[in-house]
Amino acid sequence: MFYWVLKAILWPFLHLIFRPWAEGVENVPVEGPVILAGNHLSFADHFFGALPLPRKVISLGKSDYFTGSGLKGLASKAFFSGVGTVPIDRSGGKASEAALRTGKRILSEGHVLAIYPEGTRTHDGRLYKGKTGVARLALESRVPVVPWVMVNTFEMMPPGRPLPKLGIRPGVRFGKPLDFSRYYGMEEDHLVLRAVTDEIMYALMELSGQEYVDKYAATAKAEAARAAKDTARAAKEAAKEAARAAKEAKAAKSAKDPGHD
């Protein structure tokens, strides 16, 4: 109930301020279980991704969104519950299996399940390698997968920006449903899972126009963070060396010309 109340409040406000657009809404089945597999550009995706659809969209989100303390924690829990997010533990191992079971339960109840195969938001606007959990869910639940991409939300609200920029129209595109029935019964084959996942990621690349990187987003983020740290360290060392050289040059000049201060 709260989902529809929140949507009724948000949709007119967001439409008035940001003028979001949508394409291919008719590609999402009006009933029955379906997976929306999407890119993840920005925190703003949570606001605009499901707004054009007449059906409730349920997504799996990290449990941290629901466990915060104080007013901020309460607001986070209320918002993510309101937009249809179900908390899961994303630490891997048994937690990943529990997340898959939760996804299968949601689909078995006939709902729309939204998944971000990259596993995290992009840090640079590019599309990264998908994890195979989406393929397992599609094959084990035997449901269609609709490619679903956000457009312009990275530019509108990039990482680290607390509020969206005005003047940028966010958009969402829904592609034709992907049918993987030819692979039913093969969900234990890792090569099949990778093939299905790669087909989904290719569809997302085609729909979004993003550059594709054959690397997991989390790995790329960690590498970028290390590179930024190394660059900052090198810049700091260079500044120290420049200051040292300037000090030595000044001392040398003073020694050569004692009467000059």
Order of alpha helices (4+ residues) and beta strands (2+ residues): alpha-beta-beta-alpha-beta-alpha-beta-alpha-beta-beta-alpha-beta-alpha-beta-alpha-beta-alpha
